[in-house]
Amino acid sequence: MRRILMGTAWCHDLPVQYYLLAEAREDETEVYGIGVEYAGERLEIPNITPLQYRIQKLAQMLIRGLVTPTTLHDVTEDWLLT
């Protein structure tokens, strides 16, 4: 799995880093997920979508909203339902 840094935001003088996760499938396509790191905590949610532009939109939203690993699951779940 590849991890590509999508951006960094700051929360309480500590960086929050957002990663696009790309995983190759057996059929040579890719599926994408998201990862967030903050204050020694790291959470990754793989396999969210096969569409790169959608995961990029999610990453931009997470950065703007300063989402941390603590709320990543809830925010991602809400995003998937919209």
mmCIF file of the N, C-alpha and C atoms, coordinates in Angstrom:
data_MODEL
# 
_entry.id   MODEL 
# 
loop_
_atom_site.group_PDB 
_atom_site.id 
_atom_site.type_symbol 
_atom_site.label_atom_id 
_atom_site.label_alt_id 
_atom_site.label_comp_id 
_atom_site.label_asym_id 
_atom_site.label_entity_id 
_atom_site.label_seq_id 
_atom_site.pdbx_PDB_ins_code 
_atom_site.Cartn_x 
_atom_site.Cartn_y 
_atom_site.Cartn_z 
_atom_site.occupancy 
_atom_site.B_iso_or_equiv 
_atom_site.pdbx_formal_charge 
_atom_site.auth_seq_id 
_atom_site.auth_comp_id 
_atom_site.auth_asym_id 
_atom_site.auth_atom_id 
_atom_site.pdbx_PDB_model_num 
ATOM 1   N N  . MET A 1 1  ? 0.851   -1.176 0.000   1.00 0.00 ? 1  MET A N  1 
ATOM 2   C CA . MET A 1 1  ? 0.000   0.000  0.000   1.00 0.00 ? 1  MET A CA 1 
ATOM 3   C C  . MET A 1 1  ? 0.894   1.236  0.000   1.00 0.00 ? 1  MET A C  1 
ATOM 4   N N  . ARG A 1 2  ? 0.544   2.162  -0.875  1.00 0.00 ? 2  ARG A N  1 
ATOM 5   C CA . ARG A 1 2  ? 1.272   3.444  -0.922  1.00 0.00 ? 2  ARG A CA 1 
ATOM 6   C C  . ARG A 1 2  ? 0.558   4.459  -0.047  1.00 0.00 ? 2  ARG A C  1 
ATOM 7   N N  . ARG A 1 3  ? 1.353   5.301  0.604   1.00 0.00 ? 3  ARG A N  1 
ATOM 8   C CA . ARG A 1 3  ? 0.814   6.411  1.405   1.00 0.00 ? 3  ARG A CA 1 
ATOM 9   C C  . ARG A 1 3  ? 1.339   7.703  0.792   1.00 0.00 ? 3  ARG A C  1 
ATOM 10  N N  . ILE A 1 4  ? 0.431   8.574  0.380   1.00 0.00 ? 4  ILE A N  1 
ATOM 11  C CA . ILE A 1 4  ? 0.804   9.821  -0.266  1.00 0.00 ? 4  ILE A CA 1 
ATOM 12  C C  . ILE A 1 4  ? 0.285   10.968 0.580   1.00 0.00 ? 4  ILE A C  1 
ATOM 13  N N  . LEU A 1 5  ? 1.190   11.819 1.043   1.00 0.00 ? 5  LEU A N  1 
ATOM 14  C CA . LEU A 1 5  ? 0.798   12.964 1.874   1.00 0.00 ? 5  LEU A CA 1 
ATOM 15  C C  . LEU A 1 5  ? -0.039  13.929 1.045   1.00 0.00 ? 5  LEU A C  1 
ATOM 16  N N  . MET A 1 6  ? -1.252  14.208 1.520   1.00 0.00 ? 6  MET A N  1 
ATOM 17  C CA . MET A 1 6  ? -2.166  15.111 0.827   1.00 0.00 ? 6  MET A CA 1 
ATOM 18  C C  . MET A 1 6  ? -2.165  16.515 1.410   1.00 0.00 ? 6  MET A C  1 
ATOM 19  N N  . GLY A 1 7  ? -1.766  16.626 2.669   1.00 0.00 ? 7  GLY A N  1 
ATOM 20  C CA . GLY A 1 7  ? -1.738  17.944 3.283   1.00 0.00 ? 7  GLY A CA 1 
ATOM 21  C C  . GLY A 1 7  ? -1.514  17.866 4.775   1.00 0.00 ? 7  GLY A C  1 
ATOM 22  N N  . THR A 1 8  ? -1.248  19.036 5.348   1.00 0.00 ? 8  THR A N  1 
ATOM 23  C CA . THR A 1 8  ? -1.015  19.157 6.780   1.00 0.00 ? 8  THR A CA 1 
ATOM 24  C C  . THR A 1 8  ? -1.798  20.350 7.296   1.00 0.00 ? 8  THR A C  1 
ATOM 25  N N  . ALA A 1 9  ? -2.433  20.167 8.429   1.00 0.00 ? 9  ALA A N  1 
ATOM 26  C CA . ALA A 1 9  ? -3.123  21.259 9.135   1.00 0.00 ? 9  ALA A CA 1 
ATOM 27  C C  . ALA A 1 9  ? -2.540  21.296 10.545  1.00 0.00 ? 9  ALA A C  1 
ATOM 28  N N  . TRP A 1 10 ? -2.836  22.344 11.279  1.00 0.00 ? 10 TRP A N  1 
ATOM 29  C CA . TRP A 1 10 ? -2.257  22.496 12.621  1.00 0.00 ? 10 TRP A CA 1 
ATOM 30  C C  . TRP A 1 10 ? -3.355  22.572 13.668  1.00 0.00 ? 10 TRP A C  1 
ATOM 31  N N  . CYS A 1 11 ? -3.175  21.807 14.729  1.00 0.00 ? 11 CYS A N  1 
ATOM 32  C CA . CYS A 1 11 ? -4.123  21.777 15.838  1.00 0.00 ? 11 CYS A CA 1 
ATOM 33  C C  . CYS A 1 11 ? -3.328  21.843 17.136  1.00 0.00 ? 11 CYS A C  1 
ATOM 34  N N  . HIS A 1 12 ? -3.527  22.871 17.924  1.00 0.00 ? 12 HIS A N  1 
ATOM 35  C CA . HIS A 1 12 ? -2.797  23.046 19.182  1.00 0.00 ? 12 HIS A CA 1 
ATOM 36  C C  . HIS A 1 12 ? -1.290  22.960 18.970  1.00 0.00 ? 12 HIS A C  1 
ATOM 37  N N  . ASP A 1 13 ? -0.803  23.645 17.928  1.00 0.00 ? 13 ASP A N  1 
ATOM 38  C CA . ASP A 1 13 ? 0.621   23.704 17.578  1.00 0.00 ? 13 ASP A CA 1 
ATOM 39  C C  . ASP A 1 13 ? 1.225   22.360 17.189  1.00 0.00 ? 13 ASP A C  1 
ATOM 40  N N  . LEU A 1 14 ? 0.409   21.368 16.891  1.00 0.00 ? 14 LEU A N  1 
ATOM 41  C CA . LEU A 1 14 ? 0.888   20.062 16.422  1.00 0.00 ? 14 LEU A CA 1 
ATOM 42  C C  . LEU A 1 14 ? 0.335   19.805 15.018  1.00 0.00 ? 14 LEU A C  1 
ATOM 43  N N  . PRO A 1 15 ? 1.130   19.182 14.150  1.00 0.00 ? 15 PRO A N  1 
ATOM 44  C CA . PRO A 1 15 ? 0.651   18.921 12.793  1.00 0.00 ? 15 PRO A CA 1 
ATOM 45  C C  . PRO A 1 15 ? -0.333  17.754 12.750  1.00 0.00 ? 15 PRO A C  1 
ATOM 46  N N  . VAL A 1 16 ? -1.336  17.914 11.919  1.00 0.00 ? 16 VAL A N  1 
ATOM 47  C CA . VAL A 1 16 ? -2.251  16.828 11.588  1.00 0.00 ? 16 VAL A CA 1 
ATOM 48  C C  . VAL A 1 16 ? -1.969  16.526 10.123  1.00 0.00 ? 16 VAL A C  1 
ATOM 49  N N  . GLN A 1 17 ? -1.540  15.291 9.836   1.00 0.00 ? 17 GLN A N  1 
ATOM 50  C CA . GLN A 1 17 ? -1.160  14.939 8.473   1.00 0.00 ? 17 GLN A CA 1 
ATOM 51  C C  . GLN A 1 17 ? -2.202  14.000 7.863   1.00 0.00 ? 17 GLN A C  1 
ATOM 52  N N  . TYR A 1 18 ? -2.515  14.265 6.609   1.00 0.00 ? 18 TYR A N  1 
ATOM 53  C CA . TYR A 1 18 ? -3.552  13.539 5.888   1.00 0.00 ? 18 TYR A CA 1 
ATOM 54  C C  . TYR A 1 18 ? -2.930  12.802 4.709   1.00 0.00 ? 18 TYR A C  1 
ATOM 55  N N  . TYR A 1 19 ? -3.229  11.520 4.603   1.00 0.00 ? 19 TYR A N  1 
ATOM 56  C CA . TYR A 1 19 ? -2.633  10.668 3.581   1.00 0.00 ? 19 TYR A CA 1 
ATOM 57  C C  . TYR A 1 19 ? -3.686  10.018 2.709   1.00 0.00 ? 19 TYR A C  1 
ATOM 58  N N  . LEU A 1 20 ? -3.410  9.963  1.420   1.00 0.00 ? 20 LEU A N  1 
ATOM 59  C CA . LEU A 1 20 ? -4.175  9.151  0.503   1.00 0.00 ? 20 LEU A CA 1 
ATOM 60  C C  . LEU A 1 20 ? -3.521  7.775  0.521   1.00 0.00 ? 20 LEU A C  1 
ATOM 61  N N  . LEU A 1 21 ? -4.313  6.735  0.673   1.00 0.00 ? 21 LEU A N  1 
ATOM 62  C CA . LEU A 1 21 ? -3.818  5.364  0.651   1.00 0.00 ? 21 LEU A CA 1 
ATOM 63  C C  . LEU A 1 21 ? -4.222  4.742  -0.678  1.00 0.00 ? 21 LEU A C  1 
ATOM 64  N N  . ALA A 1 22 ? -3.265  4.174  -1.379  1.00 0.00 ? 22 ALA A N  1 
ATOM 65  C CA . ALA A 1 22 ? -3.543  3.538  -2.669  1.00 0.00 ? 22 ALA A CA 1 
ATOM 66  C C  . ALA A 1 22 ? -3.086  2.086  -2.602  1.00 0.00 ? 22 ALA A C  1 
ATOM 67  N N  . GLU A 1 23 ? -4.006  1.190  -2.911  1.00 0.00 ? 23 GLU A N  1 
ATOM 68  C CA . GLU A 1 23 ? -3.689  -0.230 -2.864  1.00 0.00 ? 23 GLU A CA 1 
ATOM 69  C C  . GLU A 1 23 ? -4.040  -0.869 -4.208  1.00 0.00 ? 23 GLU A C  1 
ATOM 70  N N  . ALA A 1 24 ? -3.083  -1.579 -4.789  1.00 0.00 ? 24 ALA A N  1 
ATOM 71  C CA . ALA A 1 24 ? -3.297  -2.246 -6.069  1.00 0.00 ? 24 ALA A CA 1 
ATOM 72  C C  . ALA A 1 24 ? -4.105  -3.512 -5.856  1.00 0.00 ? 24 ALA A C  1 
ATOM 73  N N  . ARG A 1 25 ? -5.020  -3.743 -6.774  1.00 0.00 ? 25 ARG A N  1 
ATOM 74  C CA . ARG A 1 25 ? -5.817  -4.972 -6.778  1.00 0.00 ? 25 ARG A CA 1 
ATOM 75  C C  . ARG A 1 25 ? -5.186  -5.961 -7.743  1.00 0.00 ? 25 ARG A C  1 
ATOM 76  N N  . GLU A 1 26 ? -5.658  -7.184 -7.687  1.00 0.00 ? 26 GLU A N  1 
ATOM 77  C CA . GLU A 1 26 ? -5.139  -8.220 -8.583  1.00 0.00 ? 26 GLU A CA 1 
ATOM 78  C C  . GLU A 1 26 ? -5.416  -7.916 -10.051 1.00 0.00 ? 26 GLU A C  1 
ATOM 79  N N  . ASP A 1 27 ? -6.506  -7.193 -10.337 1.00 0.00 ? 27 ASP A N  1 
ATOM 80  C CA . ASP A 1 27 ? -6.845  -6.860 -11.723 1.00 0.00 ? 27 ASP A CA 1 
ATOM 81  C C  . ASP A 1 27 ? -6.124  -5.603 -12.214 1.00 0.00 ? 27 ASP A C  1 
ATOM 82  N N  . GLU A 1 28 ? -5.113  -5.152 -11.467 1.00 0.00 ? 28 GLU A N  1 
ATOM 83  C CA . GLU A 1 28 ? -4.254  -4.013 -11.799 1.00 0.00 ? 28 GLU A CA 1 
ATOM 84  C C  . GLU A 1 28 ? -4.951  -2.661 -11.671 1.00 0.00 ? 28 GLU A C  1 
ATOM 85  N N  . THR A 1 29 ? -6.123  -2.622 -11.069 1.00 0.00 ? 29 THR A N  1 
ATOM 86  C CA . THR A 1 29 ? -6.743  -1.347 -10.732 1.00 0.00 ? 29 THR A CA 1 
ATOM 87  C C  . THR A 1 29 ? -6.332  -0.986 -9.306  1.00 0.00 ? 29 THR A C  1 
ATOM 88  N N  . GLU A 1 30 ? -6.710  0.205  -8.877  1.00 0.00 ? 30 GLU A N  1 
ATOM 89  C CA . GLU A 1 30 ? -6.389  0.614  -7.511  1.00 0.00 ? 30 GLU A CA 1 
ATOM 90  C C  . GLU A 1 30 ? -7.654  0.963  -6.760  1.00 0.00 ? 30 GLU A C  1 
ATOM 91  N N  . VAL A 1 31 ? -7.582  0.825  -5.452  1.00 0.00 ? 31 VAL A N  1 
ATOM 92  C CA . VAL A 1 31 ? -8.650  1.247  -4.561  1.00 0.00 ? 31 VAL A CA 1 
ATOM 93  C C  . VAL A 1 31 ? -8.009  2.197  -3.556  1.00 0.00 ? 31 VAL A C  1 
ATOM 94  N N  . TYR A 1 32 ? -8.777  3.205  -3.129  1.00 0.00 ? 32 TYR A N  1 
ATOM 95  C CA . TYR A 1 32 ? -8.202  4.281  -2.321  1.00 0.00 ? 32 TYR A CA 1 
ATOM 96  C C  . TYR A 1 32 ? -8.841  4.382  -0.946  1.00 0.00 ? 32 TYR A C  1 
ATOM 97  N N  . GLY A 1 33 ? -8.029  4.812  -0.017  1.00 0.00 ? 33 GLY A N  1 
ATOM 98  C CA . GLY A 1 33 ? -8.469  5.046  1.343   1.00 0.00 ? 33 GLY A CA 1 
ATOM 99  C C  . GLY A 1 33 ? -7.826  6.312  1.873   1.00 0.00 ? 33 GLY A C  1 
ATOM 100 N N  . ILE A 1 34 ? -7.985  6.537  3.165   1.00 0.00 ? 34 ILE A N  1 
ATOM 101 C CA . ILE A 1 34 ? -7.488  7.764  3.788   1.00 0.00 ? 34 ILE A CA 1 
ATOM 102 C C  . ILE A 1 34 ? -6.807  7.427  5.105   1.00 0.00 ? 34 ILE A C  1 
ATOM 103 N N  . GLY A 1 35 ? -5.797  8.195  5.462   1.00 0.00 ? 35 GLY A N  1 
ATOM 104 C CA . GLY A 1 35 ? -5.120  8.035  6.735   1.00 0.00 ? 35 GLY A CA 1 
ATOM 105 C C  . GLY A 1 35 ? -4.892  9.390  7.377   1.00 0.00 ? 35 GLY A C  1 
ATOM 106 N N  . VAL A 1 36 ? -4.945  9.435  8.711   1.00 0.00 ? 36 VAL A N  1 
ATOM 107 C CA . VAL A 1 36 ? -4.728  10.678 9.453   1.00 0.00 ? 36 VAL A CA 1 
ATOM 108 C C  . VAL A 1 36 ? -3.793  10.378 10.626  1.00 0.00 ? 36 VAL A C  1 
ATOM 109 N N  . GLU A 1 37 ? -2.815  11.275 10.831  1.00 0.00 ? 37 GLU A N  1 
ATOM 110 C CA . GLU A 1 37 ? -1.888  11.162 11.962  1.00 0.00 ? 37 GLU A CA 1 
ATOM 111 C C  . GLU A 1 37 ? -1.896  12.468 12.752  1.00 0.00 ? 37 GLU A C  1 
ATOM 112 N N  . TYR A 1 38 ? -1.951  12.322 14.084  1.00 0.00 ? 38 TYR A N  1 
ATOM 113 C CA . TYR A 1 38 ? -1.941  13.507 14.956  1.00 0.00 ? 38 TYR A CA 1 
ATOM 114 C C  . TYR A 1 38 ? -1.481  13.099 16.346  1.00 0.00 ? 38 TYR A C  1 
ATOM 115 N N  . ALA A 1 39 ? -0.511  13.793 16.860  1.00 0.00 ? 39 ALA A N  1 
ATOM 116 C CA . ALA A 1 39 ? -0.028  13.629 18.245  1.00 0.00 ? 39 ALA A CA 1 
ATOM 117 C C  . ALA A 1 39 ? 0.271   12.166 18.582  1.00 0.00 ? 39 ALA A C  1 
ATOM 118 N N  . GLY A 1 40 ? 0.932   11.481 17.679  1.00 0.00 ? 40 GLY A N  1 
ATOM 119 C CA . GLY A 1 40 ? 1.301   10.095 17.924  1.00 0.00 ? 40 GLY A CA 1 
ATOM 120 C C  . GLY A 1 40 ? 0.195   9.091  17.649  1.00 0.00 ? 40 GLY A C  1 
ATOM 121 N N  . GLU A 1 41 ? -0.975  9.566  17.291  1.00 0.00 ? 41 GLU A N  1 
ATOM 122 C CA . GLU A 1 41 ? -2.108  8.686  16.982  1.00 0.00 ? 41 GLU A CA 1 
ATOM 123 C C  . GLU A 1 41 ? -2.255  8.597  15.463  1.00 0.00 ? 41 GLU A C  1 
ATOM 124 N N  . ARG A 1 42 ? -2.519  7.409  14.980  1.00 0.00 ? 42 ARG A N  1 
ATOM 125 C CA . ARG A 1 42 ? -2.640  7.191  13.534  1.00 0.00 ? 42 ARG A CA 1 
ATOM 126 C C  . ARG A 1 42 ? -3.825  6.267  13.266  1.00 0.00 ? 42 ARG A C  1 
ATOM 127 N N  . LEU A 1 43 ? -4.641  6.668  12.292  1.00 0.00 ? 43 LEU A N  1 
ATOM 128 C CA . LEU A 1 43 ? -5.771  5.841  11.899  1.00 0.00 ? 43 LEU A CA 1 
ATOM 129 C C  . LEU A 1 43 ? -5.837  5.810  10.377  1.00 0.00 ? 43 LEU A C  1 
ATOM 130 N N  . GLU A 1 44 ? -6.003  4.623  9.829   1.00 0.00 ? 44 GLU A N  1 
ATOM 131 C CA . GLU A 1 44 ? -6.139  4.460  8.390   1.00 0.00 ? 44 GLU A CA 1 
ATOM 132 C C  . GLU A 1 44 ? -7.438  3.720  8.087   1.00 0.00 ? 44 GLU A C  1 
ATOM 133 N N  . ILE A 1 45 ? -8.124  4.198  7.056   1.00 0.00 ? 45 ILE A N  1 
ATOM 134 C CA . ILE A 1 45 ? -9.326  3.530  6.573   1.00 0.00 ? 45 ILE A CA 1 
ATOM 135 C C  . ILE A 1 45 ? -9.069  3.198  5.102   1.00 0.00 ? 45 ILE A C  1 
ATOM 136 N N  . PRO A 1 46 ? -8.714  1.957  4.812   1.00 0.00 ? 46 PRO A N  1 
ATOM 137 C CA . PRO A 1 46 ? -8.456  1.572  3.419   1.00 0.00 ? 46 PRO A CA 1 
ATOM 138 C C  . PRO A 1 46 ? -9.760  1.246  2.689   1.00 0.00 ? 46 PRO A C  1 
ATOM 139 N N  . ASN A 1 47 ? -9.647  1.057  1.387   1.00 0.00 ? 47 ASN A N  1 
ATOM 140 C CA . ASN A 1 47 ? -10.759 0.515  0.590   1.00 0.00 ? 47 ASN A CA 1 
ATOM 141 C C  . ASN A 1 47 ? -12.033 1.347  0.629   1.00 0.00 ? 47 ASN A C  1 
ATOM 142 N N  . ILE A 1 48 ? -11.930 2.649  0.543   1.00 0.00 ? 48 ILE A N  1 
ATOM 143 C CA . ILE A 1 48 ? -13.129 3.487  0.587   1.00 0.00 ? 48 ILE A CA 1 
ATOM 144 C C  . ILE A 1 48 ? -13.771 3.612  -0.787  1.00 0.00 ? 48 ILE A C  1 
ATOM 145 N N  . THR A 1 49 ? -12.948 3.809  -1.830  1.00 0.00 ? 49 THR A N  1 
ATOM 146 C CA . THR A 1 49 ? -13.487 4.024  -3.173  1.00 0.00 ? 49 THR A CA 1 
ATOM 147 C C  . THR A 1 49 ? -12.453 3.651  -4.233  1.00 0.00 ? 49 THR A C  1 
ATOM 148 N N  . PRO A 1 50 ? -12.923 3.237  -5.407  1.00 0.00 ? 50 PRO A N  1 
ATOM 149 C CA . PRO A 1 50 ? -11.993 3.001  -6.511  1.00 0.00 ? 50 PRO A CA 1 
ATOM 150 C C  . PRO A 1 50 ? -11.736 4.275  -7.330  1.00 0.00 ? 50 PRO A C  1 
ATOM 151 N N  . LEU A 1 51 ? -12.361 5.381  -6.940  1.00 0.00 ? 51 LEU A N  1 
ATOM 152 C CA . LEU A 1 51 ? -12.257 6.637  -7.685  1.00 0.00 ? 51 LEU A CA 1 
ATOM 153 C C  . LEU A 1 51 ? -11.309 7.606  -6.979  1.00 0.00 ? 51 LEU A C  1 
ATOM 154 N N  . GLN A 1 52 ? -10.182 7.880  -7.614  1.00 0.00 ? 52 GLN A N  1 
ATOM 155 C CA . GLN A 1 52 ? -9.173  8.739  -6.997  1.00 0.00 ? 52 GLN A CA 1 
ATOM 156 C C  . GLN A 1 52 ? -9.698  10.151 -6.731  1.00 0.00 ? 52 GLN A C  1 
ATOM 157 N N  . TYR A 1 53 ? -10.475 10.715 -7.635  1.00 0.00 ? 53 TYR A N  1 
ATOM 158 C CA . TYR A 1 53 ? -10.963 12.072 -7.430  1.00 0.00 ? 53 TYR A CA 1 
ATOM 159 C C  . TYR A 1 53 ? -11.862 12.158 -6.194  1.00 0.00 ? 53 TYR A C  1 
ATOM 160 N N  . ARG A 1 54 ? -12.601 11.088 -5.890  1.00 0.00 ? 54 ARG A N  1 
ATOM 161 C CA . ARG A 1 54 ? -13.473 11.105 -4.695  1.00 0.00 ? 54 ARG A CA 1 
ATOM 162 C C  . ARG A 1 54 ? -12.661 11.115 -3.414  1.00 0.00 ? 54 ARG A C  1 
ATOM 163 N N  . ILE A 1 55 ? -11.584 10.327 -3.363  1.00 0.00 ? 55 ILE A N  1 
ATOM 164 C CA . ILE A 1 55 ? -10.775 10.293 -2.149  1.00 0.00 ? 55 ILE A CA 1 
ATOM 165 C C  . ILE A 1 55 ? -10.019 11.606 -1.995  1.00 0.00 ? 55 ILE A C  1 
ATOM 166 N N  . GLN A 1 56 ? -9.664  12.235 -3.101  1.00 0.00 ? 56 GLN A N  1 
ATOM 167 C CA . GLN A 1 56 ? -9.019  13.546 -3.027  1.00 0.00 ? 56 GLN A CA 1 
ATOM 168 C C  . GLN A 1 56 ? -9.990  14.587 -2.464  1.00 0.00 ? 56 GLN A C  1 
ATOM 169 N N  . LYS A 1 57 ? -11.257 14.520 -2.867  1.00 0.00 ? 57 LYS A N  1 
ATOM 170 C CA . LYS A 1 57 ? -12.268 15.431 -2.318  1.00 0.00 ? 57 LYS A CA 1 
ATOM 171 C C  . LYS A 1 57 ? -12.454 15.197 -0.825  1.00 0.00 ? 57 LYS A C  1 
ATOM 172 N N  . LEU A 1 58 ? -12.478 13.933 -0.418  1.00 0.00 ? 58 LEU A N  1 
ATOM 173 C CA . LEU A 1 58 ? -12.590 13.614 1.009   1.00 0.00 ? 58 LEU A CA 1 
ATOM 174 C C  . LEU A 1 58 ? -11.391 14.164 1.770   1.00 0.00 ? 58 LEU A C  1 
ATOM 175 N N  . ALA A 1 59 ? -10.196 13.972 1.247   1.00 0.00 ? 59 ALA A N  1 
ATOM 176 C CA . ALA A 1 59 ? -8.991  14.474 1.918   1.00 0.00 ? 59 ALA A CA 1 
ATOM 177 C C  . ALA A 1 59 ? -9.054  15.996 2.078   1.00 0.00 ? 59 ALA A C  1 
ATOM 178 N N  . GLN A 1 60 ? -9.480  16.702 1.049   1.00 0.00 ? 60 GLN A N  1 
ATOM 179 C CA . GLN A 1 60 ? -9.596  18.160 1.132   1.00 0.00 ? 60 GLN A CA 1 
ATOM 180 C C  . GLN A 1 60 ? -10.598 18.573 2.211   1.00 0.00 ? 60 GLN A C  1 
ATOM 181 N N  . MET A 1 61 ? -11.706 17.861 2.290   1.00 0.00 ? 61 MET A N  1 
ATOM 182 C CA . MET A 1 61 ? -12.712 18.157 3.303   1.00 0.00 ? 61 MET A CA 1 
ATOM 183 C C  . MET A 1 61 ? -12.159 17.904 4.707   1.00 0.00 ? 61 MET A C  1 
ATOM 184 N N  . LEU A 1 62 ? -11.424 16.800 4.879   1.00 0.00 ? 62 LEU A N  1 
ATOM 185 C CA . LEU A 1 62 ? -10.845 16.487 6.189   1.00 0.00 ? 62 LEU A CA 1 
ATOM 186 C C  . LEU A 1 62 ? -9.836  17.551 6.618   1.00 0.00 ? 62 LEU A C  1 
ATOM 187 N N  . ILE A 1 63 ? -9.034  18.019 5.675   1.00 0.00 ? 63 ILE A N  1 
ATOM 188 C CA . ILE A 1 63 ? -8.042  19.054 5.978   1.00 0.00 ? 63 ILE A CA 1 
ATOM 189 C C  . ILE A 1 63 ? -8.739  20.347 6.388   1.00 0.00 ? 63 ILE A C  1 
ATOM 190 N N  . ARG A 1 64 ? -9.724  20.768 5.604   1.00 0.00 ? 64 ARG A N  1 
ATOM 191 C CA . ARG A 1 64 ? -10.464 22.005 5.922   1.00 0.00 ? 64 ARG A CA 1 
ATOM 192 C C  . ARG A 1 64 ? -11.143 21.905 7.284   1.00 0.00 ? 64 ARG A C  1 
ATOM 193 N N  . GLY A 1 65 ? -11.681 20.733 7.607   1.00 0.00 ? 65 GLY A N  1 
ATOM 194 C CA . GLY A 1 65 ? -12.395 20.538 8.864   1.00 0.00 ? 65 GLY A CA 1 
ATOM 195 C C  . GLY A 1 65 ? -11.503 20.175 10.036  1.00 0.00 ? 65 GLY A C  1 
ATOM 196 N N  . LEU A 1 66 ? -10.199 20.059 9.791   1.00 0.00 ? 66 LEU A N  1 
ATOM 197 C CA . LEU A 1 66 ? -9.224  19.715 10.830  1.00 0.00 ? 66 LEU A CA 1 
ATOM 198 C C  . LEU A 1 66 ? -9.638  18.443 11.578  1.00 0.00 ? 66 LEU A C  1 
ATOM 199 N N  . VAL A 1 67 ? -10.000 17.426 10.798  1.00 0.00 ? 67 VAL A N  1 
ATOM 200 C CA . VAL A 1 67 ? -10.431 16.149 11.359  1.00 0.00 ? 67 VAL A CA 1 
ATOM 201 C C  . VAL A 1 67 ? -9.214  15.397 11.889  1.00 0.00 ? 67 VAL A C  1 
ATOM 202 N N  . THR A 1 68 ? -9.330  14.866 13.085  1.00 0.00 ? 68 THR A N  1 
ATOM 203 C CA . THR A 1 68 ? -8.255  14.096 13.716  1.00 0.00 ? 68 THR A CA 1 
ATOM 204 C C  . THR A 1 68 ? -8.612  12.602 13.676  1.00 0.00 ? 68 THR A C  1 
ATOM 205 N N  . PRO A 1 69 ? -7.681  11.730 14.029  1.00 0.00 ? 69 PRO A N  1 
ATOM 206 C CA . PRO A 1 69 ? -7.988  10.297 14.042  1.00 0.00 ? 69 PRO A CA 1 
ATOM 207 C C  . PRO A 1 69 ? -9.192  9.945  14.916  1.00 0.00 ? 69 PRO A C  1 
ATOM 208 N N  . THR A 1 70 ? -9.433  10.728 15.948  1.00 0.00 ? 70 THR A N  1 
ATOM 209 C CA . THR A 1 70 ? -10.538 10.446 16.864  1.00 0.00 ? 70 THR A CA 1 
ATOM 210 C C  . THR A 1 70 ? -11.899 10.481 16.163  1.00 0.00 ? 70 THR A C  1 
ATOM 211 N N  . THR A 1 71 ? -12.066 11.386 15.213  1.00 0.00 ? 71 THR A N  1 
ATOM 212 C CA . THR A 1 71 ? -13.365 11.535 14.551  1.00 0.00 ? 71 THR A CA 1 
ATOM 213 C C  . THR A 1 71 ? -13.366 11.069 13.096  1.00 0.00 ? 71 THR A C  1 
ATOM 214 N N  . LEU A 1 72 ? -12.258 10.524 12.633  1.00 0.00 ? 72 LEU A N  1 
ATOM 215 C CA . LEU A 1 72 ? -12.139 10.139 11.227  1.00 0.00 ? 72 LEU A CA 1 
ATOM 216 C C  . LEU A 1 72 ? -13.214 9.143  10.796  1.00 0.00 ? 72 LEU A C  1 
ATOM 217 N N  . HIS A 1 73 ? -13.476 8.114  11.585  1.00 0.00 ? 73 HIS A N  1 
ATOM 218 C CA . HIS A 1 73 ? -14.498 7.130  11.204  1.00 0.00 ? 73 HIS A CA 1 
ATOM 219 C C  . HIS A 1 73 ? -15.871 7.768  11.019  1.00 0.00 ? 73 HIS A C  1 
ATOM 220 N N  . ASP A 1 74 ? -16.277 8.588  11.981  1.00 0.00 ? 74 ASP A N  1 
ATOM 221 C CA . ASP A 1 74 ? -17.602 9.210  11.914  1.00 0.00 ? 74 ASP A CA 1 
ATOM 222 C C  . ASP A 1 74 ? -17.736 10.127 10.710  1.00 0.00 ? 74 ASP A C  1 
ATOM 223 N N  . VAL A 1 75 ? -16.732 10.957 10.481  1.00 0.00 ? 75 VAL A N  1 
ATOM 224 C CA . VAL A 1 75 ? -16.788 11.897 9.362   1.00 0.00 ? 75 VAL A CA 1 
ATOM 225 C C  . VAL A 1 75 ? -16.793 11.144 8.039   1.00 0.00 ? 75 VAL A C  1 
ATOM 226 N N  . THR A 1 76 ? -15.974 10.110 7.916   1.00 0.00 ? 76 THR A N  1 
ATOM 227 C CA . THR A 1 76 ? -15.915 9.327  6.686   1.00 0.00 ? 76 THR A CA 1 
ATOM 228 C C  . THR A 1 76 ? -17.228 8.597  6.429   1.00 0.00 ? 76 THR A C  1 
ATOM 229 N N  . GLU A 1 77 ? -17.814 8.051  7.475   1.00 0.00 ? 77 GLU A N  1 
ATOM 230 C CA . GLU A 1 77 ? -19.095 7.378  7.338   1.00 0.00 ? 77 GLU A CA 1 
ATOM 231 C C  . GLU A 1 77 ? -20.179 8.350  6.859   1.00 0.00 ? 77 GLU A C  1 
ATOM 232 N N  . ASP A 1 78 ? -20.230 9.540  7.459   1.00 0.00 ? 78 ASP A N  1 
ATOM 233 C CA . ASP A 1 78 ? -21.198 10.545 7.024   1.00 0.00 ? 78 ASP A CA 1 
ATOM 234 C C  . ASP A 1 78 ? -20.967 10.929 5.570   1.00 0.00 ? 78 ASP A C  1 
ATOM 235 N N  . TRP A 1 79 ? -19.714 11.090 5.178   1.00 0.00 ? 79 TRP A N  1 
ATOM 236 C CA . TRP A 1 79 ? -19.376 11.461 3.802   1.00 0.00 ? 79 TRP A CA 1 
ATOM 237 C C  . TRP A 1 79 ? -19.835 10.385 2.819   1.00 0.00 ? 79 TRP A C  1 
ATOM 238 N N  . LEU A 1 80 ? -19.663 9.125  3.188   1.00 0.00 ? 80 LEU A N  1 
ATOM 239 C CA . LEU A 1 80 ? -20.074 8.035  2.317   1.00 0.00 ? 80 LEU A CA 1 
ATOM 240 C C  . LEU A 1 80 ? -21.592 7.996  2.118   1.00 0.00 ? 80 LEU A C  1 
ATOM 241 N N  . LEU A 1 81 ? -22.326 8.469  3.102   1.00 0.00 ? 81 LEU A N  1 
ATOM 242 C CA . LEU A 1 81 ? -23.788 8.439  3.030   1.00 0.00 ? 81 LEU A CA 1 
ATOM 243 C C  . LEU A 1 81 ? -24.376 9.621  2.251   1.00 0.00 ? 81 LEU A C  1 
ATOM 244 N N  . THR A 1 82 ? -23.518 10.564 1.858   1.00 0.00 ? 82 THR A N  1 
ATOM 245 C CA . THR A 1 82 ? -24.027 11.726 1.114   1.00 0.00 ? 82 THR A CA 1 
ATOM 246 C C  . THR A 1 82 ? -23.866 11.560 -0.371  1.00 0.00 ? 82 THR A C  1 
# 
